[in-house]
Amino acid sequence: MSGHEHTHESDHHSSVTRRGLLAGAGGLLVLGATPGSAQAARVQVAPGLAAGADRASRITQGTTLVHGDLHNHTLMSDGDGNPDLVFGSMRDAGLDVAALTDHTTLFAIEGLSKSEWNRAGVLADAANVPGTYTALRGFEWSHPLLGHANVWFTNNYVDLGGASSMGRFFNWLAGSGGIAGFNHPGREILRFDNFNFNGGVRDQMVSMEIFNRGDDYLFDGWSDTGSSPLVACLNAGWRTGLVGVTDEHGTNWGFQEGLGRAGLWVTGNTRNEVLNAMRARRFFATRVSGFRLDATASGVRMGSVLGITSGDVRFAVDLDRGPEWLGKPLHIQVLRPDTRAPRVVDVIETTAGAVAEFTVPLNVADGNWVVLRVSDPSRPNPSPGPANHPCNDFGVAYSSPWWLQP
């Protein structure tokens, strides 16, 4: 730990719903749909998953935490499961926000057709319950070399026949009105033309998957490319928040522990408020069910621009996973830009259930972004980076970044 000041306060499914498995697990989350009136509630979750932390932040007001999975597949592309069962399964698992994002490919080979796209929309509309459960239709634009990108909140989809390059995909996205994110960013060899920046869609490219399935993409793919996907993306100029997803291809949507998921801070559990949270990068990535992360930098919430170019920045970080993790030792690593791997300028020792407060000097001359990584120091990172890097421990969660600019 550095010398900075630290204080610590405080198989296919049957047609039978899984809801019968959950008797006695508590009440369903209900969020008021009126902006600003979201209320924390007890949450019903599947056996084997953590009920987790309360949904109210201890450092901000006006929003409530919802747990989401924004990347899932079915028989309509390369998954195994019946699409009719996706949204019910994720709701029964205790998720609050769920997306069906089957692949789009060339000539709909192993990918969505127009009729299947329409079917996904019907299923999402049938499952969507404003104020209680947000069901989204999306798709995964899928290029075997460039990479894959999830797209949400559009009326139409595009495949490789309509967008065969990053430039064409971005042109389509610009006219779609939707939002998108970079998927499993260390996997495909060209890595989105190495994240070649397109300012016209900077605001629409809202996310990068830092957790996909069980993988931590801080360093995954490092041995092939020699650079962290996070560093490559943010250094290129993208302003992506960080998200976790299960990328489920089986039939167990929502029910597996240890896979990526997202926490979103919303004013109501509706499609419009989820869209607002995603556009604001007001979300975090984790691979632990029931985890809560909220963070501010000099009072500015994660995912936002800091109105400074240099100075001491006071961070407040709320970490919790309920009784199961109370007092569990965790580290908060302050990640800053570098050329190949993020530079860790501070490591704060804290515990689950605490609010950590600490001050770090930041200067835009050293790079314009900062990210907080929460780790379990007792476990190794299965995808390590450079020897002796502080982030070679087990990643639990990531904040979305902040950006320094006047």
Backbone hydrogen bonds in HBPLUS format (Angstrom, degrees):
<---DONOR---> <-ACCEPTOR-->    atom                        ^
c    i                          cat <-CA-CA->   ^        H-A-AA   ^      H-
h    n   atom  resd res      DA  || num        DHA   H-A  angle D-A-AA Bond
n    s   type  num  typ     dist DA aas  dist angle  dist       angle   num
A0007-THR N   A0357-GLU O   2.83 MM 350  5.27 161.4  1.87 163.9 165.2     1
A0357-GLU N   A0007-THR O   2.81 MM 350  5.27 171.6  1.82 168.2 165.6     2
A0009-GLU N   A0355-VAL O   2.63 MM 346  4.89 150.9  1.71 169.3 164.1     3
A0355-VAL N   A0009-GLU O   2.39 MM 346  4.89 166.2  1.41 139.0 144.6     4
A0021-LEU N   A0018-ARG O   2.79 MM   3  5.46 154.6  1.86 121.6 129.4     5
A0022-LEU N   A0019-ARG O   3.00 MM   3  5.39 158.5  2.05 113.0 120.0     6
A0025-ALA N   A0022-LEU O   3.04 MM   3  5.61 151.1  2.13 146.7 144.2     7
A0031-LEU N   A0131-GLY O   2.72 MM 100  4.93 149.7  1.81 170.7 178.4     8
A0037-SER N   A0034-THR O   2.99 MM   3  5.56 155.5  2.05 146.7 146.7     9
A0046-ALA N   A0093-ALA O   3.44 MM  47  4.68 157.9  2.50 108.1 103.0    10
A0049-LEU N   A0046-ALA O   3.14 MM   3  5.72 163.1  2.17 136.1 138.8    11
A0053-ALA N   A0290-GLY O   2.93 MM 237  5.76 162.3  1.96 152.3 148.3    12
A0065-LEU N   A0055-ARG O   3.01 MM  10  4.87 172.3  2.02 142.8 145.3    13
A0064-THR N   A0266-VAL O   2.77 MM 202  5.43 157.1  1.82 153.4 157.9    14
A0266-VAL N   A0064-THR O   2.95 MM 202  5.43 163.2  1.98 152.7 147.5    15
A0066-VAL N   A0264-LEU O   2.85 MM 198  5.34 153.2  1.92 153.8 162.8    16
A0264-LEU N   A0066-VAL O   2.88 MM 198  5.34 166.4  1.90 159.7 163.1    17
A0096-ASP N   A0067-HIS O   2.85 MM  29  5.43 162.7  1.88 155.4 161.3    18
A0097-VAL N   A0067-HIS O   3.18 MM  30  6.31 145.5  2.31 144.3 144.6    19
A0068-GLY N   A0262-ALA O   2.79 MM 194  5.05 168.9  1.80 151.0 152.9    20
A0262-ALA N   A0068-GLY O   2.91 MM 194  5.05 173.0  1.92 154.4 153.7    21
A0069-ASP N   A0097-VAL O   3.02 MM  28  6.44 146.7  2.13 146.0 153.5    22
A0099-ALA N   A0069-ASP O   3.02 MM  30  6.43 143.1  2.16 160.5 156.7    23
A0247-ASP N   A0071-HIS O   3.07 MM 176  4.99 123.6  2.40 146.6 149.2    24
A0101-THR N   A0072-ASN O   2.90 MM  29  5.38 153.9  1.97 141.2 149.9    25
A0073-HIS N   A0248-GLU O   2.87 MM 175  5.85 147.7  1.97 161.7 168.6    26
A0077-SER N   A0074-THR O   3.04 MM   3  5.97 171.3  2.05 124.3 127.0    27
A0079-GLY N   A0074-THR O   2.80 MM   5  4.04 140.7  1.95 139.4 126.4    28
A0075-LEU N   A0081-GLY O   2.83 MM   6  5.42 154.6  1.89 160.0 151.8    29
A0080-ASP N   A0249-HIS O   2.78 MM 169  6.05 142.1  1.92 143.1 154.4    30
A0085-LEU N   A0082-ASN O   2.98 MM   3  5.77 166.6  2.00 127.4 131.4    31
A0086-VAL N   A0083-PRO O   3.30 MM   3  5.37 159.8  2.34 107.7 113.0    32
A0089-SER N   A0085-LEU O   3.07 MM   4  6.09 157.0  2.12 150.2 156.7    33
A0090-MET N   A0086-VAL O   3.09 MM   4  6.42 163.7  2.12 156.6 160.3    34
A0091-ARG N   A0087-PHE O   3.01 MM   4  6.13 154.2  2.08 142.5 150.1    35
A0092-ASP N   A0088-GLY O   2.89 MM   4  6.01 159.3  1.93 146.8 152.9    36
A0093-ALA N   A0089-SER O   2.96 MM   4  6.18 132.0  2.19 140.4 153.4    37
A0095-LEU N   A0090-MET O   3.12 MM   5  5.67 152.0  2.20 170.5 161.9    38
A0094-GLY N   A0091-ARG O   3.03 MM   3  5.35 159.7  2.07 108.9 115.4    39
A0134-THR N   A0096-ASP O   2.97 MM  38  6.35 166.3  1.99 158.9 160.1    40
A0098-ALA N   A0134-THR O   2.93 MM  36  6.37 158.3  1.97 165.2 172.3    41
A0136-LEU N   A0098-ALA O   2.82 MM  38  6.12 157.5  1.87 157.3 163.6    42
A0100-LEU N   A0136-LEU O   3.05 MM  36  6.45 154.8  2.11 157.4 161.0    43
A0138-GLY N   A0100-LEU O   2.89 MM  38  5.83 157.9  1.94 162.7 155.4    44
A0140-GLU N   A0102-ASP O   2.96 MM  38  5.76 157.4  2.02 129.4 130.6    45
A0112-LEU N   A0103-HIS O   2.80 MM   9  6.12 159.3  1.84 156.4 160.6    46
A0104-THR N   A0140-GLU O   2.92 MM  36  5.91 151.5  2.00 139.8 135.6    47
A0142-SER N   A0104-THR O   3.35 MM  38  6.01 146.3  2.47 160.4 162.2    48
A0109-ILE N   A0106-LEU O   3.22 MM   3  6.12 172.3  2.23 125.1 127.0    49
A0111-GLY N   A0108-ALA O   3.29 MM   3  4.50 168.0  2.31  99.5  96.8    50
A0117-TRP N   A0113-SER O   2.89 MM   4  6.17 154.4  1.95 152.8 160.1    51
A0118-ASN N   A0114-LYS O   3.00 MM   4  6.29 159.1  2.05 148.6 153.8    52
A0119-ARG N   A0115-SER O   2.91 MM   4  6.14 152.0  1.99 140.3 148.6    53
A0120-ALA N   A0116-GLU O   2.89 MM   4  6.15 156.6  1.95 149.7 154.9    54
A0121-GLY N   A0117-TRP O   3.17 MM   4  6.49 151.6  2.25 144.8 151.8    55
A0122-VAL N   A0118-ASN O   3.04 MM   4  6.41 156.3  2.10 151.9 158.0    56
A0123-LEU N   A0119-ARG O   2.97 MM   4  6.25 162.4  2.01 155.9 160.3    57
A0124-ALA N   A0120-ALA O   2.96 MM   4  6.16 159.3  2.00 147.9 153.5    58
A0125-ASP N   A0121-GLY O   2.94 MM   4  6.11 163.8  1.96 150.6 155.2    59
A0126-ALA N   A0122-VAL O   2.98 MM   4  6.15 152.0  2.06 145.7 153.3    60
A0127-ALA N   A0123-LEU O   3.10 MM   4  6.27 145.4  2.22 143.5 151.9    61
A0128-ASN N   A0124-ALA O   2.96 MM   4  5.97 138.6  2.13 148.9 159.4    62
A0129-VAL N   A0133-TYR O   2.83 MM   4  4.99 164.5  1.85 151.8 156.1    63
A0132-THR N   A0129-VAL O   2.89 MM   3  5.53 163.7  1.92 148.3 152.1    64
A0133-TYR N   A0129-VAL O   2.88 MM   4  4.99 171.2  1.88 144.7 147.7    65
A0131-GLY N   A0269-ASN O   2.90 MM 138  4.70 155.6  1.96 131.5 134.2    66
A0139-PHE N   A0151-VAL O   3.04 MM  12  5.46 148.2  2.15 144.5 153.7    67
A0151-VAL N   A0139-PHE O   2.84 MM  12  5.46 150.2  1.93 161.8 170.0    68
A0141-TRP N   A0149-ALA O   2.82 MM   8  5.18 137.3  2.00 169.9 156.5    69
A0149-ALA N   A0141-TRP O   2.90 MM   8  5.18 153.6  1.97 144.9 153.4    70
A0143-HIS N   A0147-GLY O   3.02 MM   4  5.20 161.5  2.06 139.3 142.5    71
A0147-GLY N   A0143-HIS O   3.19 MM   4  5.20 149.0  2.30 124.1 133.2    72
A0190-LEU N   A0145-LEU O   2.93 MM  45  5.59 156.3  1.99 149.3 151.3    73
A0192-PHE N   A0146-LEU O   2.60 MM  46  4.79 165.2  1.63 149.7 152.0    74
A0183-ASN N   A0148-HIS O   3.01 MM  35  5.43 161.3  2.05 154.0 149.6    75
A0150-ASN N   A0181-GLY O   3.11 MM  31  5.36 135.5  2.31 142.6 151.0    76
A0181-GLY N   A0150-ASN O   2.93 MM  31  5.36 141.1  2.09 145.8 152.0    77
A0152-TRP N   A0179-ILE O   2.92 MM  27  5.57 164.2  1.95 155.3 159.8    78
A0179-ILE N   A0152-TRP O   3.14 MM  27  5.57 162.9  2.17 151.9 157.3    79
A0162-GLY N   A0159-ASP O   3.05 MM   3  5.47 136.1  2.25 106.8 117.7    80
A0163-ALA N   A0159-ASP O   2.89 MM   4  6.04 134.2  2.10 145.5 159.9    81
A0169-PHE N   A0165-SER O   2.92 MM   4  6.11 156.3  1.98 148.4 155.7    82
A0170-PHE N   A0166-MET O   2.84 MM   4  6.06 165.2  1.86 156.3 160.0    83
A0171-ASN N   A0167-GLY O   2.94 MM   4  6.15 152.9  2.01 143.9 151.7    84
A0172-TRP N   A0168-ARG O   2.96 MM   4  6.17 158.3  2.01 145.7 151.1    85
A0173-LEU N   A0169-PHE O   2.87 MM   4  6.15 164.2  1.90 154.1 158.7    86
A0174-ALA N   A0170-PHE O   2.90 MM   4  6.08 156.2  1.96 149.1 154.9    87
A0175-GLY N   A0172-TRP O   3.10 MM   3  5.46 133.5  2.33 105.0 116.7    88
A0176-SER N   A0173-LEU O   2.99 MM   3  4.97 158.6  2.03 106.0 113.0    89
A0180-ALA N   A0204-GLN O   2.88 MM  24  6.13 158.2  1.93 156.2 154.7    90
A0206-VAL N   A0180-ALA O   2.77 MM  26  5.97 128.0  2.04 159.7 168.7    91
A0182-PHE N   A0207-SER O   2.89 MM  25  6.27 149.9  1.98 148.6 144.7    92
A0209-GLU N   A0182-PHE O   2.94 MM  27  6.32 157.8  1.99 167.4 174.1    93
A0187-ARG N   A0184-HIS O   3.21 MM   3  5.91 165.0  2.23 131.9 132.2    94
A0191-ARG N   A0188-GLU O   3.23 MM   3  5.60 145.6  2.35 111.3 121.0    95
A0194-ASN N   A0190-LEU O   2.93 MM   4  6.21 155.4  1.99 155.2 163.4    96
A0194-ASN N   A0191-ARG O   2.78 MM   3  4.90 111.4  2.26  98.5 116.4    97
A0195-PHE N   A0191-ARG O   2.97 MM   4  6.46 138.4  2.15 142.2 154.9    98
A0195-PHE N   A0192-PHE O   2.85 MM   3  4.89 116.9  2.26  95.6 111.9    99
A0196-ASN N   A0192-PHE O   3.29 MM   4  6.79 138.0  2.48 146.9 156.9   100
A0196-ASN N   A0193-ASP O   3.10 MM   3  5.42 133.7  2.32 104.1 115.7   101
A0201-VAL N   A0198-ASN O   3.16 MM   3  6.02 163.9  2.19 124.7 128.4   102
A0202-ARG N   A0199-GLY O   3.37 MM   3  4.99 171.6  2.38  99.1 101.1   103
A0204-GLN N   A0201-VAL O   3.06 MM   3  5.07 128.0  2.34  97.4 111.7   104
A0205-MET N   A0201-VAL O   2.97 MM   4  6.15 143.1  2.11 158.8 166.4   105
A0206-VAL N   A0204-GLN O   3.07 MM   2  5.51 116.9  2.48 109.4  92.7   106
A0241-GLY N   A0206-VAL O   2.69 MM  35  5.84 168.9  1.71 138.2 136.7   107
A0208-MET N   A0241-GLY O   2.88 MM  33  6.28 132.0  2.11 150.9 163.8   108
A0243-VAL N   A0208-MET O   3.11 MM  35  6.11 161.0  2.15 146.3 148.0   109
A0210-ILE N   A0243-VAL O   2.98 MM  33  5.93 147.8  2.08 153.8 163.8   110
A0217-TYR N   A0210-ILE O   2.64 MM   7  4.80 167.6  1.65 151.3 154.1   111
A0211-PHE N   A0243-VAL O   3.44 MM  32  6.66 170.1  2.45 140.6 141.5   112
A0245-VAL N   A0211-PHE O   2.96 MM  34  6.20 147.3  2.07 136.0 145.1   113
A0212-ASN N   A0215-ASP O   3.15 MM   3  5.35 149.6  2.25 137.2 146.4   114
A0215-ASP N   A0212-ASN O   2.91 MM   3  5.35 159.9  1.95 138.1 136.7   115
A0213-ARG N   A0245-VAL O   2.98 MM  32  6.28 147.4  2.09 139.2 149.6   116
A0260-GLY N   A0213-ARG O   2.89 MM  47  5.40 143.3  2.02 136.3 145.9   117
A0222-TRP N   A0219-PHE O   2.67 MM   3  5.02 149.6  1.76 148.6 147.2   118
A0224-ASP N   A0221-GLY O   3.04 MM   3  5.47 140.8  2.20 110.1 121.0   119
A0225-THR N   A0221-GLY O   3.10 MM   4  6.35 157.0  2.16 156.6 163.7   120
A0226-GLY N   A0222-TRP O   2.61 MM   4  4.89 153.3  1.68 142.2 149.3   121
A0228-SER N   A0340-ARG O   2.71 MM 112  5.95 158.7  1.76 164.0 169.1   122
A0232-ALA N   A0228-SER O   2.90 MM   4  6.16 170.0  1.91 162.2 165.0   123
A0233-CYS N   A0229-PRO O   2.93 MM   4  5.98 161.4  1.97 147.3 152.0   124
A0234-LEU N   A0230-LEU O   3.02 MM   4  6.14 174.2  2.02 157.1 157.5   125
A0235-ASN N   A0231-VAL O   2.84 MM   4  5.63 157.0  1.89 147.1 154.8   126
A0236-ALA N   A0232-ALA O   3.25 MM   4  6.09 137.3  2.44 129.3 138.5   127
A0237-GLY N   A0234-LEU O   3.16 MM   3  5.42 153.5  2.23 105.5 113.3   128
A0255-PHE N   A0252-ASN O   3.06 MM   3  5.68 162.6  2.09 137.1 142.7   129
A0261-ARG N   A0286-THR O   2.79 MM  25  5.56 144.6  1.91 167.3 162.3   130
A0286-THR N   A0261-ARG O   3.07 MM  25  5.56 158.0  2.12 159.9 157.4   131
A0263-GLY N   A0284-PHE O   3.04 MM  21  5.27 163.4  2.07 142.5 146.6   132
A0284-PHE N   A0263-GLY O   2.88 MM  21  5.27 148.4  1.98 146.0 156.1   133
A0265-TRP N   A0282-ARG O   3.08 MM  17  5.84 172.3  2.08 165.6 164.2   134
A0270-THR N   A0268-GLY O   2.92 MM   2  5.69 131.7  2.15 107.1  92.6   135
A0274-VAL N   A0270-THR O   2.88 MM   4  6.07 156.1  1.93 155.9 162.9   136
A0275-LEU N   A0271-ARG O   2.90 MM   4  6.09 160.6  1.93 150.3 155.7   137
A0276-ASN N   A0272-ASN O   2.94 MM   4  6.21 153.6  2.01 141.7 149.2   138
A0277-ALA N   A0273-GLU O   2.97 MM   4  6.18 157.6  2.03 143.8 149.1   139
A0278-MET N   A0274-VAL O   2.93 MM   4  6.18 154.0  1.99 149.6 157.0   140
A0279-ARG N   A0275-LEU O   2.88 MM   4  6.11 162.7  1.91 154.5 159.1   141
A0280-ALA N   A0276-ASN O   3.00 MM   4  6.16 145.8  2.12 142.4 151.8   142
A0282-ARG N   A0277-ALA O   2.89 MM   5  5.05 158.8  1.93 160.3 158.9   143
A0281-ARG N   A0278-MET O   3.07 MM   3  4.95 159.0  2.12 102.2 108.5   144
A0285-ALA N   A0398-TYR O   3.06 MM 113  5.20 159.5  2.11 148.9 154.3   145
A0398-TYR N   A0285-ALA O   2.90 MM 113  5.20 149.0  2.00 139.6 145.1   146
A0287-ARG N   A0396-VAL O   3.36 MM 109  6.12 143.5  2.50 153.3 153.4   147
A0292-ARG N   A0320-ASP O   2.80 MM  28  5.17 157.2  1.85 164.2 164.9   148
A0320-ASP N   A0292-ARG O   3.12 MM  28  5.17 147.9  2.23 142.3 144.7   149
A0294-ASP N   A0318-ASP O   3.08 MM  24  5.12 148.8  2.18 137.4 145.8   150
A0318-ASP N   A0294-ASP O   2.82 MM  24  5.12 167.9  1.84 156.0 160.2   151
A0302-MET N   A0295-ALA O   3.13 MM   7  5.86 145.3  2.26 158.5 151.5   152
A0296-THR N   A0316-ALA O   2.96 MM  20  5.34 154.4  2.02 150.2 158.3   153
A0316-ALA N   A0296-THR O   3.00 MM  20  5.34 154.4  2.07 144.4 148.5   154
A0297-ALA N   A0300-VAL O   2.73 MM   3  5.01 154.0  1.80 138.3 145.2   155
A0300-VAL N   A0297-ALA O   2.94 MM   3  5.01 165.7  1.96 110.9 114.3   156
A0298-SER N   A0314-ARG O   2.63 MM  16  4.82 176.6  1.63 145.6 144.8   157
A0303-GLY N   A0401-PRO O   2.72 MM  98  5.18 142.6  1.85 137.9 150.3   158
A0403-TRP N   A0304-SER O   3.13 MM  99  6.56 148.9  2.23 140.9 148.0   159
A0306-LEU N   A0403-TRP O   2.65 MM  97  5.78 164.9  1.67 157.5 163.0   160
A0405-GLN N   A0306-LEU O   3.21 MM  99  6.25 157.8  2.26 164.5 167.2   161
A0364-VAL N   A0309-THR O   2.64 MM  55  5.08 159.7  1.68 168.2 168.0   162
A0311-GLY N   A0362-LEU O   2.89 MM  51  5.61 138.3  2.07 159.6 166.2   163
A0362-LEU N   A0311-GLY O   2.95 MM  51  5.61 170.8  1.96 148.4 148.2   164
A0313-VAL N   A0360-VAL O   2.88 MM  47  5.35 165.8  1.90 135.4 140.1   165
A0360-VAL N   A0313-VAL O   2.92 MM  47  5.35 160.5  1.96 148.2 151.6   166
A0315-PHE N   A0358-PHE O   2.75 MM  43  5.40 162.1  1.78 178.5 172.4   167
A0358-PHE N   A0315-PHE O   3.08 MM  43  5.40 152.3  2.16 140.1 147.9   168
A0317-VAL N   A0356-ALA O   2.85 MM  39  5.17 156.7  1.91 152.1 159.4   169
A0356-ALA N   A0317-VAL O   2.87 MM  39  5.17 155.8  1.93 151.8 152.2   170
A0319-LEU N   A0354-ALA O   3.37 MM  35  6.09 179.0  2.37 165.8 165.5   171
A0353-GLY N   A0319-LEU O   2.85 MM  34  5.77 151.5  1.93 128.0 137.6   172
A0325-TRP N   A0322-GLY O   3.23 MM   3  6.09 146.4  2.35 124.5 130.1   173
A0326-LEU N   A0323-PRO O   3.35 MM   3  5.09 160.8  2.39  99.3 104.9   174
A0328-LYS N   A0325-TRP O   2.85 MM   3  5.26 166.1  1.87 144.8 142.7   175
A0327-GLY N   A0352-ALA O   2.99 MM  25  5.25 165.1  2.01 147.3 144.6   176
A0352-ALA N   A0328-LYS O   2.88 MM  24  5.24 152.7  1.96 142.3 149.7   177
A0330-LEU N   A0350-THR O   2.90 MM  20  5.33 173.6  1.91 137.1 137.4   178
A0350-THR N   A0330-LEU O   2.90 MM  20  5.33 171.6  1.91 162.6 160.1   179
A0331-HIS N   A0375-SER O   2.96 MM  44  5.17 162.0  2.00 142.8 147.4   180
A0375-SER N   A0331-HIS O   2.90 MM  44  5.17 159.3  1.94 144.1 150.3   181
A0332-ILE N   A0348-ILE O   2.86 MM  16  5.00 152.1  1.93 142.5 151.5   182
A0348-ILE N   A0332-ILE O   2.82 MM  16  5.00 166.2  1.84 145.4 149.3   183
A0333-GLN N   A0373-ARG O   2.74 MM  40  5.04 169.8  1.75 155.4 158.2   184
A0373-ARG N   A0333-GLN O   2.93 MM  40  5.04 165.7  1.95 147.1 151.8   185
A0334-VAL N   A0346-ASP O   2.96 MM  12  5.29 170.4  1.97 154.8 156.3   186
A0345-VAL N   A0334-VAL O   3.02 MM  11  5.72 148.3  2.12 161.4 164.7   187
A0335-LEU N   A0371-VAL O   2.79 MM  36  5.08 168.0  1.80 171.3 168.4   188
A0371-VAL N   A0335-LEU O   3.10 MM  36  5.08 157.3  2.15 137.9 144.6   189
A0336-ARG N   A0343-ARG O   2.74 MM   7  5.03 152.3  1.82 147.6 157.0   190
A0343-ARG N   A0336-ARG O   2.81 MM   7  5.03 154.3  1.88 148.8 151.0   191
A0354-ALA N   A0351-THR O   3.20 MM   3  5.76 143.5  2.34 138.9 138.0   192
A0366-ASP N   A0363-ASN O   2.88 MM   3  5.67 162.0  1.92 123.6 129.2   193
A0367-GLY N   A0364-VAL O   2.94 MM   3  4.91 162.6  1.97 108.5 112.3   194
A0404-LEU N   A0368-ASN O   2.75 MM  36  4.85 155.0  1.81 131.1 139.6   195
A0370-VAL N   A0402-TRP O   3.06 MM  32  5.43 143.8  2.20 146.5 151.0   196
A0402-TRP N   A0370-VAL O   2.97 MM  32  5.43 146.7  2.09 150.0 160.7   197
A0399-SER N   A0372-LEU O   2.87 MM  27  5.29 163.9  1.90 155.8 160.9   198
A0374-VAL N   A0397-ALA O   2.75 MM  23  4.99 175.1  1.75 150.2 151.8   199
A0396-VAL N   A0374-VAL O   2.77 MM  22  5.45 166.3  1.79 150.3 152.2   200
A0397-ALA N   A0374-VAL O   3.18 MM  23  4.99 159.0  2.22 133.5 134.7   201
A0376-ASP N   A0394-PHE O   2.85 MM  18  5.23 156.2  1.91 150.8 158.6   202
A0379-ARG N   A0376-ASP O   3.22 MM   3  5.92 173.0  2.23 124.9 126.3   203
A0394-PHE N   A0379-ARG O   2.92 MM  15  5.27 132.6  2.15 141.4 136.8   204
A0381-ASN N   A0392-ASN O   2.97 MM  11  4.91 155.7  2.03 121.6 115.7   205
A0389-HIS N   A0386-PRO O   3.07 MM   3  5.55 150.8  2.16 141.1 136.6   206
A0392-ASN N   A0389-HIS O   3.06 MM   3  5.67 148.6  2.16 129.1 127.9   207
